[in-house]
């Protein structure tokens, strides 16, 4: 029972971590919380579902298209909703992000309607038993894909020229600009990568729950924000750790306390972290 719940928690936690990476990368470079991250997650899922529904696109291409569409939406939001507000009072871009979130939810509701759309998956998943523990191949695939994307991000940030430029901009944008780094381009690249990860998370959870709907990003987006705070907002390893811990805590709480408290657990953790360790487990940007 415990190991099964642990696996459930790691599966959902890995998805929260992908969305939390979008929050934390954007905050790290701009000091901005993009509350439209949940709608970017929803965009990735809808694009994949609509492409698969045509019957002319295979799953891998639909998955990649969902990531690219989410990434382009993130870049568009940065250009329209956030870049003109740089230097404004911190509340102004925050309100802009909330407005973008509401707009995208309403647009999806208008275009696709309120009803759930099943995910037309082209694979058959099964359950295998390992050491007496039943393991879902779907959970294993989601966990492996999420961890793979996280690993690629860590390699990109640590070892590539553009990754190092993003880190430099996060440390000091003015100095990075004086060193010849195109800060606007790095900000756009950060939105592109963070949004692509959220789009991948949306496709994964649409498969997991076999449902896609306009408000599907609301709770995962808020939980991922809690994960980013838990790990230390602005800290990439912290976002990964926070997402995994939050998913496990949520799963174990639902199993051993009450499933009715499942959604409340994430926000209880958020409040506790803000009260007891506001800098997060690994400390965030500026700490």
PyMOL commands that set and color helices and strands:
alter all, ss='L'
color gray80, all
select helices_A, chain A and resi 2-30+37-53+59-85+90-112+137-159+161-171+173-178+183-209+217-231+236-256+259-276
alter helices_A, ss='H'
color red, helices_A
select strands_A, chain A and resi 127-130+133-136
alter strands_A, ss='S'
color yellow, strands_A
deselect
rebuild
show_as cartoon
